Each structure stands twice: as C-alpha cells, then as structure tokens.
Amino acid sequence: MEFRKLKASEVQVRPTDTKNKGRATLLLYQDARVFMDILDETVGNENWQKEYYEVKGNVYCRIGIRNQFGEWVWKSDCGSESNVDAEKGEASDSAKRAAVCWGIGRELYQTPKVKINCPDNYYYNDKMTMTFLVKEIEWEGKTLKSLVIIDKFGKEVYNYGEGGKVQEEKPKDERSNLEILKTYCGAMKNQEGIDKDELLKFYNYYEPLMSEWRMKVKPEALWNKWLQSKR
C-alpha cells in the first residue's frame, strides 16, 4: 500500500534554534489533519481507525488499516510533549508518528536541514515572530527535486534547486544597500554623520514594505519614525 507525498500546502514550517538572533533553522512537519485526509482519500474513511494507549507513562497511537482480506493491520508509535499543551501535543505527535510508520509524510525526513539568515524585522522584542510557508516542494522518486520556502511577505528565504544543490545565499552588498536607501530617501542623500549600522537596520526593516508604502508615506517620515522609536 502506497500513499502519495505531501503537497506544498500540506507542509507546515516551524522556526527553531532562534535564540541566536540573526539565524534560524526551519523545521518541516505535517499537521495531524493532513494524514487523516490522505487516509480517507487512499483507503476510504471506513477502512482505517486510530486508537490511543499508554505504556509506562508514554502516550502511544496506533493506526489500523483494513486490508483486502478484511483483516486489520496496525502500526504504532509514541509521541513527545509540546511546549504549549503537553497532553494534547503528545497525543497529536504520536498520531503523526504512527502515520509516518505507514509512510505518510515520511519523505520530510529526507529534506536537508534548512538554515536561514533572519533580518531584524523577523523579530519583536528580540523574539522571532515571522511565519513561513512552503511555496513549492517536488520529488523524483525518493529524491528531493525542489523546495522553496517563503516568509509571510512572500520573500524567498530558501531554495533547494533542481539537481539537489542548495542555492547558496549571496552575501549582502552593504554599500549597494546604502546607496539604494540614500537614493530612496532623497532628503538624506549626501548627508554626513549617518550611522551606517543604523541605516542598514532601517533598510532591512522597511525594505519588504517599501513597495507597498512608496506612494503613501514619504521616506523622510519613515526615517524620522525609525529614529523616534530608538529614543
């Protein structure tokens, strides 16, 4: 019995390793409802079931599928507690792991470790607040062909290109960024004494919004607002 691989819209993304500001690891996982939908469409909702049980304080889930002979075949696994709701998280995790035992979502374990750079506008009070989506994921057999992840602004943060090579992120050209910003903020052009690091922080924070605000808010007003927020 084979199950289809997850679609991009079915893969969730959770940022981890966020204590060191500026870098993060993106964890790919499936929601519990996804494997239930796949079971429904593959074997029919009347031909599968799941049960929870406890062994030495650990919550287990087992998923049974009725085969062509009318016999139930079971596969099970235990879960781990979540930081939000320990009991509910453990039950949900055990169900997803049992689904992986059947092969649903197992391909996510074949994806590379996704590490990204994080600009200042991904944080609020030094805590990661940015959310991410899988825009594209394609497989060729068991080999990952492509994986594209974007942030909530639609900006591409990770691209695993065709041929199995990670497209390395190009280093930022700080001088280019400064020139772009000085040109954009006409009132600041040719001014001396502007703090370079502060200017770059401003650019990284407002750059995703510039195209949206360009015709609505004067750049000088954005810069003054930024300075006031730092006082």
ZADRENKOL-340358 format. One line per field, with one value per residue (C-alpha): x, y, z; residue number from 1; residue in three letters. Coordinates in steps of 0.5 Angstrom, whole numbers, m for minus. Layout:
// ZADRENKOL-340358
px = [X; ...]
py = [Y; ...]
pz = [Z; ...]
resi = [NUM; ...]
resn = [Ala; ...]
// end
This chain:
// ZADRENKOL-340358
px = [0; 3; 1; 2; 7; 5; 3; 7; 0; 0; 7; 8; 14; 16; 23; 27; 34; 32; 36; 42; 39; 40; 40; 34; 33; 26; 23; 18; 13; 5; m1; m5; m11; m7; m5; m12; m14; m9; m12; m19; m17; m13; m17; m23; m25; m29; m22; m18; m18; m13; m13; m9; m6; m1; 6; 10; 7; 8; 2; 2; m2; m4; m7; m10; m12; m17; m13; m16; m18; m22; m16; m14; m6; m4; 3; 4; 9; 10; 10; 13; 10; 9; 11; 4; 0; 3; m2; m5; 1; 4; m3; m2; 5; 4; m1; 3; 9; 4; 2; 10; 10; 5; 9; 5; 10; 16; 19; 20; 26; 29; 30; 36; 37; 34; 38; 37; 39; 34; 34; 31; 24; 23; 24; 19; 23; 28; 23; 22; 15; 16; 12; 14; 10; 13; 11; 14; 16; 17; 20; 23; 22; 25; 30; 28; 28; 26; 24; 22; 20; 18; 16; 10; 12; 13; 20; 24; 28; 31; 31; 34; 35; 34; 40; 40; 44; 43; 43; 47; 45; 49; 53; 49; 53; 52; 55; 49; 44; 47; 46; 39; 37; 40; 37; 31; 31; 33; 33; 39; 43; 50; 49; 55; 55; 49; 51; 52; 49; 43; 42; 42; 38; 33; 33; 33; 26; 23; 25; 20; 14; 18; 14; 7; 9; 13; 7; 3; 9; 15; 21; 24; 18; 20; 27; 24; 19; 25; 30; 24; 23; 30; 30]
py = [0; 7; 14; 20; 25; 31; 38; 44; 47; 41; 42; 47; 51; 52; 56; 53; 55; 62; 64; 67; 73; 73; 66; 60; 53; 52; 45; 42; 38; 35; 37; 32; 33; 32; 25; 23; 27; 22; 16; 18; 19; 13; 7; 11; 13; 7; 3; 6; 8; 10; 9; 12; 8; 9; 5; 7; 14; 15; 16; 12; 12; 6; 7; 1; 0; m6; m10; m13; m19; m15; m16; m10; m9; m4; 1; 5; 10; 14; 22; 27; 33; 40; 47; 49; 44; 38; 32; 34; 35; 28; 25; 29; 28; 20; 20; 24; 19; 13; 16; 16; 9; 8; 12; 18; 24; 20; 24; 30; 26; 26; 34; 38; 42; 49; 54; 62; 69; 73; 80; 85; 85; 78; 80; 83; 85; 80; 74; 71; 73; 71; 66; 62; 58; 52; 55; 49; 42; 37; 30; 25; 18; 19; 24; 32; 36; 43; 46; 53; 57; 64; 69; 72; 78; 73; 74; 67; 65; 58; 55; 48; 48; 42; 37; 37; 43; 48; 55; 59; 66; 71; 76; 82; 88; 93; 99; 97; 97; 104; 107; 104; 107; 114; 115; 113; 117; 124; 128; 124; 124; 127; 128; 126; 123; 118; 112; 106; 100; 104; 106; 98; 96; 101; 99; 91; 93; 97; 94; 89; 94; 100; 98; 98; 104; 108; 112; 113; 115; 120; 116; 122; 121; 113; 115; 120; 115; 110; 115; 117; 109; 109; 114]
pz = [0; m2; 0; m4; m2; 2; m3; m1; 2; 7; 10; 16; 18; 25; 26; 31; 34; 35; 41; 37; 33; 26; 24; 25; 23; 19; 21; 16; 19; 18; 21; 24; 20; 14; 15; 16; 10; 6; 9; 7; 0; m1; 3; 5; 12; 14; 13; 18; 25; 31; 38; 44; 49; 55; 56; 62; 62; 55; 50; 44; 38; 33; 26; 24; 16; 14; 8; 2; 6; 12; 17; 21; 20; 26; 26; 33; 35; 42; 42; 46; 50; 46; 50; 49; 51; 54; 54; 47; 44; 46; 43; 37; 36; 37; 32; 27; 28; 27; 20; 19; 20; 15; 10; 10; 11; 11; 6; 10; 14; 7; 7; 8; 15; 13; 16; 14; 16; 19; 19; 24; 22; 24; 31; 36; 43; 41; 40; 33; 30; 23; 20; 14; 8; 3; m3; m7; m6; m11; m11; m16; m13; m6; m8; m7; m13; m11; m4; m4; 3; 3; 9; 10; 6; 0; 0; m1; 4; 2; m5; m6; m13; m18; m18; m11; m10; m5; m8; m3; m1; m4; 1; 2; m1; 4; 0; m5; 0; 3; m4; m5; 1; 0; m7; m4; 2; m2; 4; 7; 0; 1; 9; 13; 20; 19; 23; 18; 22; 24; 17; 15; 20; 18; 11; 13; 17; 12; 5; 5; 6; 1; m5; m1; 2; m3; m6; 1; 6; 5; 6; 11; 15; 15; 17; 23; 25; 26; 30; 35; 36; 38; 43]
resi = [1; 2; 3; 4; 5; 6; 7; 8; 9; 10; 11; 12; 13; 14; 15; 16; 17; 18; 19; 20; 21; 22; 23; 24; 25; 26; 27; 28; 29; 30; 31; 32; 33; 34; 35; 36; 37; 38; 39; 40; 41; 42; 43; 44; 45; 46; 47; 48; 49; 50; 51; 52; 53; 54; 55; 56; 57; 58; 59; 60; 61; 62; 63; 64; 65; 66; 67; 68; 69; 70; 71; 72; 73; 74; 75; 76; 77; 78; 79; 80; 81; 82; 83; 84; 85; 86; 87; 88; 89; 90; 91; 92; 93; 94; 95; 96; 97; 98; 99; 100; 101; 102; 103; 104; 105; 106; 107; 108; 109; 110; 111; 112; 113; 114; 115; 116; 117; 118; 119; 120; 121; 122; 123; 124; 125; 126; 127; 128; 129; 130; 131; 132; 133; 134; 135; 136; 137; 138; 139; 140; 141; 142; 143; 144; 145; 146; 147; 148; 149; 150; 151; 152; 153; 154; 155; 156; 157; 158; 159; 160; 161; 162; 163; 164; 165; 166; 167; 168; 169; 170; 171; 172; 173; 174; 175; 176; 177; 178; 179; 180; 181; 182; 183; 184; 185; 186; 187; 188; 189; 190; 191; 192; 193; 194; 195; 196; 197; 198; 199; 200; 201; 202; 203; 204; 205; 206; 207; 208; 209; 210; 211; 212; 213; 214; 215; 216; 217; 218; 219; 220; 221; 222; 223; 224; 225; 226; 227; 228; 229; 230; 231]
resn = [Met; Glu; Phe; Arg; Lys; Leu; Lys; Ala; Ser; Glu; Val; Gln; Val; Arg; Pro; Thr; Asp; Thr; Lys; Asn; Lys; Gly; Arg; Ala; Thr; Leu; Leu; Leu; Tyr; Gln; Asp; Ala; Arg; Val; Phe; Met; Asp; Ile; Leu; Asp; Glu; Thr; Val; Gly; Asn; Glu; Asn; Trp; Gln; Lys; Glu; Tyr; Tyr; Glu; Val; Lys; Gly; Asn; Val; Tyr; Cys; Arg; Ile; Gly; Ile; Arg; Asn; Gln; Phe; Gly; Glu; Trp; Val; Trp; Lys; Ser; Asp; Cys; Gly; Ser; Glu; Ser; Asn; Val; Asp; Ala; Glu; Lys; Gly; Glu; Ala; Ser; Asp; Ser; Ala; Lys; Arg; Ala; Ala; Val; Cys; Trp; Gly; Ile; Gly; Arg; Glu; Leu; Tyr; Gln; Thr; Pro; Lys; Val; Lys; Ile; Asn; Cys; Pro; Asp; Asn; Tyr; Tyr; Tyr; Asn; Asp; Lys; Met; Thr; Met; Thr; Phe; Leu; Val; Lys; Glu; Ile; Glu; Trp; Glu; Gly; Lys; Thr; Leu; Lys; Ser; Leu; Val; Ile; Ile; Asp; Lys; Phe; Gly; Lys; Glu; Val; Tyr; Asn; Tyr; Gly; Glu; Gly; Gly; Lys; Val; Gln; Glu; Glu; Lys; Pro; Lys; Asp; Glu; Arg; Ser; Asn; Leu; Glu; Ile; Leu; Lys; Thr; Tyr; Cys; Gly; Ala; Met; Lys; Asn; Gln; Glu; Gly; Ile; Asp; Lys; Asp; Glu; Leu; Leu; Lys; Phe; Tyr; Asn; Tyr; Tyr; Glu; Pro; Leu; Met; Ser; Glu; Trp; Arg; Met; Lys; Val; Lys; Pro; Glu; Ala; Leu; Trp; Asn; Lys; Trp; Leu; Gln; Ser; Lys; Arg]
// end
